Amino acid sequence: MTTLTDDPRTWGARNAHDPTVVRGDDGLWYMFSTDAAVGVSGIPVGAHVRTSPDLVTWSFHGTALGEVPAPAREWSGAQGLWAPEVVRWPTADGTPRWHMYYSASTFGSRTSAIGLATASDLAGPWTDQGIVVATRHDRDAHNAIDAAVAFDRAGRPWMIYGSFFGGIHIVELSLETGKRLRDEPGTLIARRPSEVDGAIEGAYVQYRPEEDRFVLFVSYDSLVDTYSVRVGAADEITGPYRDAAGADMTSPDAADAARVGTKVLGGHRFPGGTGLIAPGHNSVFTDGDATFMVHHVRLADAPTQHEAQIRRVHWTAGGWPLVSPHPYAGADAEKFERPVPVDGRWQAVRFAPETAELVEAESVQLTAPISTAGEPVTGTLRLTHLPAVERGGQRRDETPRPTQVELDGVVFGAWDPVAARPVLAFSGIDADGVVWSGSQEVAS
């Protein structure tokens, strides 16, 4: 298979893995990601940097740190940098300061390090400040990769990190140095049992002042083909985090290994569209009142290829995050000239947590006394399955399910990439804590 090109300037959002997005003082959006690419020779080493004026079109702008810094390299033997987390750091006088937490490791090893680099500008230069936390494969049960930073109600910084080995931990950082306050692994906030190889990583925590609680996003299963994004919520930053069905995300047993964690995004395909598999390792960012998720994903027809996608995140009346079924194409691409009613036929996917495979959309009837010109509207949505003959054939997934479902949902505008026009979209959680997401059918 022919690669895109060895020239990173032509990649756009392709070859972006483990992405995070922040806005610079120059008004541009900056995406930082793992230094990975498929079938490309001479991949630049160091956290890859892309910029965008609109969150839609991305241009490659080299690397932050042109190497694996010596302390992390000597500890881990890493040849590249993984999963950079970049955050604007609070300073007493308001002077711009950015922290980048990067991971240095090798595949399948707990001999890992999370390092810190700082800069006064997102464009760099970045200065390495050494290792924040390090683990040894033969010594530690947890793993020092996939850092993310969150601030608690008092403005204190915390680092969330971890992986398949030992689960996800959270540890308090020093506001002055950006490093750990105490030499400890921190508090366990999510894990999975050995029966599924402990398959969990890529965690991120978002504080929601509207509900005064913290929301954990985390990826389950294999980044190769079965990744999915799960969420839980907690009253305190250190947990306990529970999913929408009330299950504690630190204590699933073998029987619940697939079901714990509310699945908000998984592999799916809409009619005529590209099949997307293994969406995951997300981070969350905001622009005014709008919340966004950035994640990487693979193409079902070319699974070695990966790219970054950005999606709108909308919040239910109950305070749960739900993800748009379509990638973001710009604010104007989500608007209509006049309100559009919800009632009608939709294509919908059910993100059953126990289903790891790609889910094909099916035709449903959606009913709600809601009309919108694209702005998000929360409410109760009633979804009715259409008989198979009305859908033009049988489902691939013949799992028994209710004929009608009531959802705590959100309806909003989105851009349908197949119809190439704005459409209404929805996402909602049913009484069992299962997420549905869909797109209004467009008349041909």
C-alpha positions as CSV (number, residue, x, y, z in Angstrom):
1,M,0.0,0.0,0.0
2,T,1.4,3.4,-0.9
3,T,1.9,5.8,1.9
4,L,0.6,9.4,1.9
5,T,4.1,10.8,1.6
6,D,7.3,11.1,3.6
7,D,6.8,14.9,3.7
8,P,5.0,15.8,7.0
9,R,3.7,19.1,5.5
10,T,1.2,17.0,3.4
11,W,-0.1,15.0,6.4
12,G,-2.8,17.4,7.7
13,A,-4.4,15.5,10.6
14,R,-3.2,12.1,9.3
15,N,-0.5,10.3,11.4
16,A,-1.5,12.2,14.5
17,H,-1.7,9.8,17.4
18,D,-2.5,10.5,21.1
19,P,-3.4,14.1,20.4
20,T,-4.0,17.1,22.6
21,V,-5.2,20.5,21.5
22,V,-4.6,23.9,23.2
23,R,-5.0,27.5,22.0
24,G,-2.0,29.8,21.7
25,D,-1.7,33.4,22.5
26,D,-1.3,34.0,18.8
27,G,-4.9,32.8,18.3
28,L,-3.9,29.6,16.6
29,W,-4.9,26.1,17.8
30,Y,-1.9,23.8,18.5
31,M,-2.1,20.0,18.3
32,F,0.6,18.0,20.0
33,S,0.9,14.2,19.3
34,T,3.1,11.2,19.5
35,D,5.9,11.0,16.9
36,A,4.3,8.2,15.0
37,A,3.5,7.7,11.3
38,V,2.7,4.7,9.1
39,G,4.9,3.5,6.3
40,V,7.0,6.7,6.5
41,S,10.8,6.8,6.6
42,G,12.6,9.3,8.7
43,I,9.8,10.2,11.1
44,P,10.8,13.4,13.0
45,V,11.6,12.6,16.6
46,G,9.9,14.6,19.4
47,A,6.3,15.6,20.1
48,H,4.8,16.5,16.7
49,V,3.2,19.9,16.4
50,R,0.4,21.0,14.1
51,T,-1.5,24.3,14.0
52,S,-4.9,25.4,12.8
53,P,-6.8,28.6,12.6
54,D,-10.2,26.9,12.8
55,L,-9.9,23.3,14.2
56,V,-10.6,22.0,10.7
57,T,-7.4,22.4,8.6
58,W,-4.1,21.4,10.2
59,S,-0.6,22.2,9.1
60,F,2.5,20.4,10.4
61,H,5.0,22.7,12.2
62,G,7.8,20.3,13.2
63,T,8.5,19.0,16.7
64,A,8.7,20.3,20.2
65,L,11.9,18.8,21.5
66,G,13.9,17.3,18.6
67,E,14.9,14.3,20.6
68,V,14.1,12.1,23.6
69,P,15.6,14.2,26.5
70,A,18.6,12.4,28.0
71,P,17.2,11.6,31.5
72,A,14.1,10.0,30.0
73,R,16.0,8.2,27.2
74,E,18.6,6.8,29.6
75,W,15.9,5.6,32.0
76,S,13.6,4.0,29.4
77,G,15.6,3.3,26.3
78,A,12.8,5.1,24.3
79,Q,13.5,6.1,20.7
80,G,10.6,8.5,20.5
81,L,8.1,10.5,22.6
82,W,4.5,9.4,23.3
83,A,1.3,11.2,24.2
84,P,2.4,14.8,25.0
85,E,0.1,16.7,27.3
86,V,0.4,20.5,27.0
87,V,-1.3,22.8,29.5
88,R,-1.1,26.6,30.2
89,W,0.5,26.8,33.7
90,P,-0.7,29.4,36.2
91,T,1.9,32.0,37.2
92,A,1.7,34.6,40.0
93,D,2.2,37.5,37.6
94,G,0.4,36.1,34.6
95,T,3.6,35.6,32.6
96,P,2.9,33.0,29.9
97,R,4.2,29.6,30.8
98,W,3.4,26.2,29.2
99,H,4.1,22.8,30.6
100,M,4.5,19.7,28.4
101,Y,4.3,16.3,30.0
102,Y,5.7,13.7,27.7
103,S,6.0,9.9,27.9
104,A,9.1,7.8,27.2
105,S,8.8,4.1,27.0
106,T,8.9,1.0,24.8
107,F,5.9,-1.1,23.8
108,G,4.8,-3.6,26.4
109,S,7.2,-2.4,29.1
110,R,6.7,-0.8,32.5
111,T,10.2,0.7,32.4
112,S,8.8,4.2,31.6
113,A,9.2,7.8,32.4
114,I,7.0,10.9,32.3
115,G,9.1,14.0,31.8
116,L,8.4,17.7,31.9
117,A,9.4,20.4,29.4
118,T,8.5,24.1,29.7
119,A,8.2,27.1,27.3
120,S,7.0,30.6,27.3
121,D,5.4,30.1,23.9
122,L,3.7,27.1,22.3
123,A,5.9,27.5,19.3
124,G,8.9,26.9,21.6
125,P,11.7,26.6,22.3
126,W,11.0,24.0,24.9
127,T,13.4,23.3,27.8
128,D,13.5,19.9,29.5
129,Q,13.1,20.0,33.3
130,G,13.7,16.3,33.9
131,I,11.6,13.3,35.0
132,V,8.4,13.7,36.9
133,V,7.7,10.0,37.6
134,A,9.5,6.9,36.5
135,T,8.7,3.2,36.8
136,R,10.6,-0.1,36.4
137,H,9.2,-3.2,34.8
138,D,10.6,-5.5,37.5
139,R,9.8,-3.2,40.4
140,D,6.5,-1.4,39.9
141,A,3.0,-2.6,39.2
142,H,1.9,0.7,37.6
143,N,3.2,2.4,34.5
144,A,4.4,6.0,34.0
145,I,2.9,6.9,30.6
146,D,-0.1,8.9,29.2
147,A,0.0,12.0,31.4
148,A,-2.9,14.4,31.6
149,V,-3.3,17.4,34.0
150,A,-6.4,18.7,35.7
151,F,-6.9,21.3,38.4
152,D,-9.2,20.8,41.4
153,R,-11.6,23.4,42.9
154,A,-8.8,25.1,44.8
155,G,-6.7,25.4,41.7
156,R,-4.2,22.7,42.7
157,P,-2.7,20.7,39.8
158,W,-3.0,16.9,39.5
159,M,-1.5,14.5,37.0
160,I,-3.5,11.5,35.8
161,Y,-1.4,8.8,34.3
162,G,-1.1,5.0,33.8
163,S,-2.0,2.1,31.4
164,F,-2.7,-1.6,31.0
165,F,-0.2,-2.1,33.8
166,G,-1.8,-1.3,37.2
167,G,-4.5,1.0,35.9
168,I,-5.0,4.8,36.1
169,H,-3.6,6.8,39.0
170,I,-3.8,10.5,40.0
171,V,-1.1,12.3,41.9
172,E,-0.9,15.9,43.1
173,L,1.7,18.2,41.5
174,S,3.5,21.2,42.9
175,L,2.2,24.5,41.6
176,E,5.7,25.9,41.7
177,T,7.7,23.2,40.0
178,G,5.1,21.1,38.1
179,K,6.5,18.0,39.6
180,R,5.1,15.6,42.2
181,L,4.5,17.0,45.7
182,R,5.2,13.6,47.2
183,D,7.2,10.6,46.0
184,E,4.2,8.3,45.6
185,P,2.2,6.7,42.7
186,G,-1.0,8.5,43.9
187,T,-4.6,7.2,44.1
188,L,-6.0,4.5,41.8
189,I,-9.1,5.9,40.0
190,A,-9.7,3.3,37.3
191,R,-8.6,-0.1,36.4
192,R,-9.6,-3.3,34.5
193,P,-9.1,-6.9,35.4
194,S,-6.4,-9.2,34.2
195,E,-9.0,-11.2,32.2
196,V,-8.9,-8.4,29.6
197,D,-5.1,-7.8,30.1
198,G,-6.0,-4.7,32.2
199,A,-6.8,-2.9,28.9
200,I,-7.1,0.7,29.9
201,E,-5.1,3.9,29.1
202,G,-5.2,7.4,27.8
203,A,-7.1,9.0,30.7
204,Y,-8.2,12.6,30.9
205,V,-10.2,14.5,33.7
206,Q,-12.5,17.5,33.1
207,Y,-14.0,19.6,35.9
208,R,-17.6,20.6,35.3
209,P,-18.6,23.6,37.4
210,E,-22.2,23.3,36.2
211,E,-22.6,20.0,38.2
212,D,-19.6,20.7,40.5
213,R,-18.0,17.3,39.7
214,F,-15.2,15.8,37.8
215,V,-15.6,13.7,34.6
216,L,-13.1,11.0,33.7
217,F,-12.5,10.0,30.1
218,V,-10.5,6.9,29.5
219,S,-9.8,4.4,26.6
220,Y,-10.5,0.7,26.8
221,D,-9.1,-2.2,24.8
222,S,-6.7,-2.3,21.9
223,L,-5.5,0.8,20.1
224,V,-5.2,-1.4,17.0
225,D,-8.8,-2.2,16.4
226,T,-11.2,-2.1,19.5
227,Y,-10.4,1.1,21.3
228,S,-13.4,2.9,22.8
229,V,-13.9,6.0,25.0
230,R,-15.5,5.5,28.3
231,V,-16.5,8.0,31.0
232,G,-17.3,8.1,34.7
233,A,-17.9,11.0,37.2
234,A,-16.9,11.8,40.7
235,D,-17.5,14.4,43.4
236,E,-13.8,14.7,44.1
237,I,-10.9,14.7,41.7
238,T,-9.4,11.6,43.4
239,G,-12.7,9.7,42.9
240,P,-14.4,7.3,43.2
241,Y,-15.4,7.6,39.6
242,R,-18.7,5.9,38.7
243,D,-20.3,5.4,35.3
244,A,-23.9,6.4,34.4
245,A,-25.1,3.0,35.7
246,G,-23.4,3.6,39.0
247,A,-20.6,1.1,38.6
248,D,-17.2,2.0,40.3
249,M,-14.5,2.2,37.7
250,T,-11.9,0.8,40.0
251,S,-13.6,-2.5,40.8
252,P,-14.9,-4.3,37.7
253,D,-14.6,-8.1,37.9
254,A,-14.3,-10.5,35.0
255,A,-18.0,-10.6,34.3
256,D,-18.2,-6.8,34.1
257,A,-15.0,-6.2,32.3
258,A,-16.6,-5.0,29.1
259,R,-19.6,-3.2,30.7
260,V,-18.2,-0.9,33.3
261,G,-17.5,2.7,32.0
262,T,-20.2,4.5,30.0
263,K,-19.1,4.1,26.3
264,V,-19.5,7.4,24.5
265,L,-17.6,6.6,21.4
266,G,-16.6,3.4,19.6
267,G,-16.1,2.0,16.1
268,H,-19.0,2.9,13.8
269,R,-20.1,3.5,10.2
270,F,-23.0,5.5,8.7
271,P,-24.5,4.6,5.3
272,G,-22.2,5.5,2.5
273,G,-19.5,6.8,4.9
274,T,-16.1,5.7,6.0
275,G,-16.0,3.0,8.7
276,L,-14.1,4.3,11.7
277,I,-12.5,1.9,14.2
278,A,-10.5,2.2,17.5
279,P,-11.3,5.8,18.4
280,G,-9.5,6.7,21.6
281,H,-6.8,8.4,23.6
282,N,-8.8,11.6,23.7
283,S,-8.3,14.9,25.5
284,V,-11.0,17.6,26.0
285,F,-10.7,21.3,25.5
286,T,-13.1,24.3,25.4
287,D,-13.7,27.4,23.3
288,G,-16.0,29.7,25.1
289,D,-19.1,27.7,26.0
290,A,-18.3,24.9,23.5
291,T,-16.6,21.7,24.5
292,F,-14.6,19.6,22.1
293,M,-12.9,16.2,22.1
294,V,-9.8,15.4,20.1
295,H,-8.9,11.7,19.6
296,H,-7.2,9.5,17.1
297,V,-9.0,6.9,15.0
298,R,-8.3,4.3,12.3
299,L,-10.0,3.7,9.0
300,A,-11.8,0.4,8.7
301,D,-10.7,-0.1,5.1
302,A,-7.1,0.9,5.9
303,P,-6.6,0.0,9.6
304,T,-2.9,0.8,9.7
305,Q,-3.7,4.4,8.9
306,H,-4.5,6.7,11.8
307,E,-5.6,10.3,12.0
308,A,-6.8,12.9,14.6
309,Q,-10.5,13.9,14.6
310,I,-12.2,16.6,16.6
311,R,-15.8,16.3,17.7
312,R,-18.2,18.5,19.6
313,V,-19.1,17.3,23.1
314,H,-22.6,18.1,24.4
315,W,-23.9,17.7,27.9
316,T,-27.2,16.1,28.9
317,A,-29.5,17.7,31.4
318,G,-28.1,15.1,33.9
319,G,-24.5,16.3,33.3
320,W,-23.1,13.5,31.2
321,P,-20.9,14.2,28.2
322,L,-22.1,12.9,24.8
323,V,-20.0,13.0,21.6
324,S,-21.2,14.1,18.1
325,P,-21.4,11.2,15.6
326,H,-19.7,13.4,13.0
327,P,-16.3,15.1,13.1
328,Y,-16.3,18.8,13.5
329,A,-16.3,20.9,10.3
330,G,-16.6,24.4,11.7
331,A,-19.3,26.3,13.6
332,D,-21.0,27.5,10.4
333,A,-21.3,23.9,9.2
334,E,-23.6,23.1,12.1
335,K,-26.2,25.8,11.5
336,F,-29.5,26.0,9.6
337,E,-31.4,29.0,8.3
338,R,-34.5,28.0,10.3
339,P,-35.3,25.5,13.1
340,V,-35.6,21.9,12.0
341,P,-37.9,19.4,13.8
342,V,-36.6,16.3,15.4
343,D,-39.5,14.0,14.5
344,G,-38.6,11.7,11.7
345,R,-36.2,9.0,10.5
346,W,-32.6,8.8,11.6
347,Q,-29.6,6.7,11.2
348,A,-28.4,5.7,14.7
349,V,-25.7,3.6,16.4
350,R,-25.9,2.0,19.8
351,F,-22.6,2.0,21.6
352,A,-23.3,-1.2,23.6
353,P,-20.3,-1.4,26.0
354,E,-19.9,-5.2,25.5
355,T,-19.6,-4.8,21.7
356,A,-16.0,-4.2,20.6
357,E,-16.6,-4.5,16.8
358,L,-17.5,-1.7,14.4
359,V,-21.3,-0.9,14.7
360,E,-23.3,-0.3,11.6
361,A,-25.9,2.5,11.8
362,E,-29.6,1.4,11.5
363,S,-32.7,3.3,10.6
364,V,-34.8,4.4,13.5
365,Q,-37.7,6.8,14.3
366,L,-36.9,9.6,16.7
367,T,-39.7,11.6,18.4
368,A,-39.4,14.7,20.6
369,P,-41.1,18.1,20.8
370,I,-37.9,19.8,19.8
371,S,-36.8,21.9,16.9
372,T,-33.4,23.6,16.6
373,A,-31.4,25.6,14.0
374,G,-28.3,23.9,15.2
375,E,-27.9,25.1,18.8
376,P,-27.8,22.1,21.3
377,V,-31.1,21.4,23.0
378,T,-31.5,18.9,25.8
379,G,-34.6,16.8,26.4
380,T,-36.2,13.4,26.5
381,L,-35.9,11.6,23.1
382,R,-38.0,8.6,22.2
383,L,-36.4,6.2,19.8
384,T,-38.3,3.5,17.9
385,H,-36.7,0.7,16.0
386,L,-38.0,0.2,12.5
387,P,-38.7,-3.3,11.3
388,A,-35.9,-4.9,9.4
389,V,-37.9,-4.8,6.1
390,E,-38.2,-1.1,6.5
391,R,-34.5,-0.8,6.9
392,G,-33.8,-2.7,3.7
393,G,-32.5,-5.9,5.3
394,Q,-31.4,-7.5,8.5
395,R,-29.0,-6.1,11.0
396,R,-25.6,-7.6,11.3
397,D,-26.0,-7.4,15.1
398,E,-29.2,-9.4,16.0
399,T,-28.9,-8.9,19.7
400,P,-32.3,-8.6,21.3
401,R,-33.2,-5.1,22.2
402,P,-36.3,-3.1,23.2
403,T,-38.6,-1.9,20.4
404,Q,-38.7,1.6,22.0
405,V,-36.1,3.4,24.0
406,E,-36.3,6.6,26.0
407,L,-33.1,8.7,26.1
408,D,-31.7,11.5,28.3
409,G,-30.4,13.3,25.2
410,V,-29.1,16.3,23.3
411,V,-30.0,17.3,19.8
412,F,-27.6,19.6,17.9
413,G,-26.3,20.6,14.5
414,A,-23.5,18.7,12.8
415,W,-21.9,18.3,9.3
416,D,-22.8,15.1,7.5
417,P,-19.7,14.3,5.4
418,V,-21.6,12.0,3.0
419,A,-24.4,14.4,2.3
420,A,-22.0,17.3,2.5
421,R,-24.5,19.5,4.3
422,P,-25.6,20.4,7.9
423,V,-27.8,17.8,9.6
424,L,-29.4,17.4,12.9
425,A,-27.6,14.9,15.1
426,F,-28.3,13.5,18.6
427,S,-26.7,11.6,21.4
428,G,-28.4,10.2,24.5
429,I,-28.2,7.7,27.4
430,D,-30.9,5.1,28.0
431,A,-32.1,3.8,31.3
432,D,-29.4,1.1,31.3
433,G,-26.7,3.6,30.9
434,V,-26.1,2.8,27.2
435,V,-25.3,5.6,24.7
436,W,-27.0,6.0,21.4
437,S,-25.9,8.5,18.7
438,G,-27.3,9.3,15.4
439,S,-27.8,11.6,12.4
440,Q,-31.1,12.7,10.7
441,E,-31.7,11.0,7.4
442,V,-31.3,13.4,4.5
443,A,-33.8,13.1,1.6
444,S,-32.1,12.3,-1.7
